[in-house]
Amino acid sequence: MASLTLMLHPTLPLRKDGTKSVVLRVTHQRKRHYINMEITCPPKSWDDAKGQLKRSYNPKNYKDLNHTMDLQLSKAEKILFDMESAGNPFNIEVFREELLNKKERLTVSEFFDKKVEELVKLGRIGNSIAYKQAQSGINRFLENKSIYFHEADVQFLVRYESYLRQSGCANNTIDLYIRTFRSLYNIAIQQGAAKRELYPFYNNYTRSGYQIGKLKTATSKRAISMADLKKIQDYQPAELSHEQDAKLYFLFSYYAWGINFVDMAYLTWDKNIKGDFLEYTRAKTRHTKNFKIPIKPQLAAILAHFKSYSFGKYVFPIFNEYHNTPTRQKTRVQTALKKVNDSLDKMGIHLGISTPLTTYVARHTFASTLKSKEVPASVIKEMMGHANEQTTEIYLKAFGNDVLSVASEHLNIE
């Protein structure tokens, strides 16, 4: 543990009034740091042996000043003890900040709360949910104990990753949680709530930092065969059951060029169903991507089914009158997606389909089917709104909607 000594600054020259600054010397691994106690004293009025002001400094208040410095020394000793007990490496900047109460510091969880509140006010509900989920992961790991950013070092991140993995999280989920925390840490540095020199993540200046890149894996690409698609299409669940809805959502996504469930949830009869076309703007993209999808007989039949018993403005019965705010809608989409995927998984098992069914499988099966029909990969990427934004922009200029509509003819389930 570091050692502490009250003394006059040993290297700075005398001030013009013949005094020197009283400092707290902190020695750690033979390196010395000096923290100003905001008191000056003539060398003759300082007791080196006791580390105190002599009576000659000022007979009226020297005892009070010595008492104040003793309290600071006791506080410094406690800070060092707490650091060592928590297993945190000594850091002079953190120590100095704690000792001098330079600013009110937020815990990691408090800073998460602050960021989530800010995002909600800005209407960025999706991002706020991502931060809230990352916060929940850390809170579970810490069993709701509070830590500050300087305590989230490399070893903390390694232990956190191990915890997430043991909890059953896949690499991509772990990657998302830790990347979100890294973003929060960067924001904390910008706002002065965390120290740049304690940054625990790998970068050009912190070569020994925690590396997130090793977590990211390509999303598993799954598609089912035409025979399995036929099983789903021919399957007849109970009328108006969750399983029937799940089946129709799956087929709708397949026929509607692999539309995401999130985009499906927000489709409305008046804004998105335009005569013989389904028109919408993809939600999950940095650049605007508009789709104009021909409503072939398969899509028309699914739409007619939902139109027959849905009397709201939305095409699919996902939202109700309670979901009247962006936050409630975002949360509802997540819970609905989980329920749909659970139903699809059970249906797949019942039908003897080896690939676990999810809405994402419908999206990839759409692409795989077109590929098997020798539709150019560039056309498929355009129809899907490919994740590579630069590539997508190139494709946008290359193909008209007529080319894409022709490709839709290959989606018939035989």
Steps between C-alpha positions, in 0.01 A plus 500: 500500500611857436651700789387846608697788654406860582791731421615822339551460129861381475590628153311822436685819600380736771215728411554874502364522854757243619256211534457159340188301417395224738440186294400141547770281348364176357765239426409197294752260348776755565314766304410816692199724450418823683151626585470860614329544839426869428717614794834684484755510777848641566749209527587605857135454608471145369574189710645241260501221758130535586383627163324791667499876534688635800346738752713777352297478177203662672432444872125555449414254223793263440323223694185534289703488180691194621171334587365573150810349340477196727144446380617520138776252578249261657274538197793428269585185695140379471496561124816293463356226720175488298694481172710212628199317650314522169803365315531815290843615385621828647445800275607846609232685303219297651659538843536878458141537385369296792708691753424851380135443407559679174165400358197288564567170325229273369509125532487295180134418561414865568675603180300235311181649646607845390573381146173306469300803618680719248428260211133473594467880499656505153252240380773243434307220664685215329835625623361558849385138516845379389665700781240377750569139403876550531445661842287206613778260399757681712259538791433126499872429490565736793188384685387865495811625679632843399836556335674800345658505157854467635397165650395364160852395398615228262454226759147622568418470129653152479291385798191666355546323167540168682182568699299578185629188329410282799156662499443359151562816296628451146809683372297761315296581811814531710651717227194729503496537880871576530509733196213695654692527827807616307291774338379604845859506630605725210213737576599500867855601404368784284288626788774466760339211688778256409876529452646452152817350644295223664324401176479119516432428133758426233596790275814651348604633841385210717649194336440286806132595517200272463433407137138495388576398142557139596135469605337600175400209284314494176132447562413137441336471159210260507255414226253219459429294193206533264366176649504652848335816369226282354447341842449844654267615226284185519488494882164600647527630860191578706308797363601836653768336714848637574637216288288604203620860533862379522460289185352791306765745623767256383345462153432872472868574567603241242271633226566867588870481415616401846338794681611531863249437779556855631400648166200267480376614840473864387324438168164678471221452250487861388871586475657176384243307293484691172282319251697202371816593690633491853709813554709571808828648620731263681549594867839340560730695271712813521392612154141512380405185312156490342334178387222453246399135509235359262213338688490158336213257576686344795545839670146605410358191674692573821394864496136399443517267800617775737267757345204274578541521876728799563312829530789727598730703279784249521518210256601249768342462848816586692417839650189595694376823658750464788796524262458872446858617555824419316642333813198276548502409131870409502453284807191335350685411179767322702254300708287416194807387305601267781151348511495456121842335498395268782194397300707451185749285686224273633340482157830407339550218750145377436561499123836327528701796369859469626584871480358693799241734350512876562386802303863540396489155336218629276718792394795282416287235333370771268856583396604136476202412280581777255864397496401143415299641206819674378372851574809727508635561850493873434123487438446300819699751706293782354175325586616438856643845568846357553683587824802637314386858455753598234426192294128555538527855369669366187226240452231764543616669183543178305154340506149627441196358679402303188815287530424432864136416432601240244728338759197461728356245258759249621360497855207268430505203737486188283 
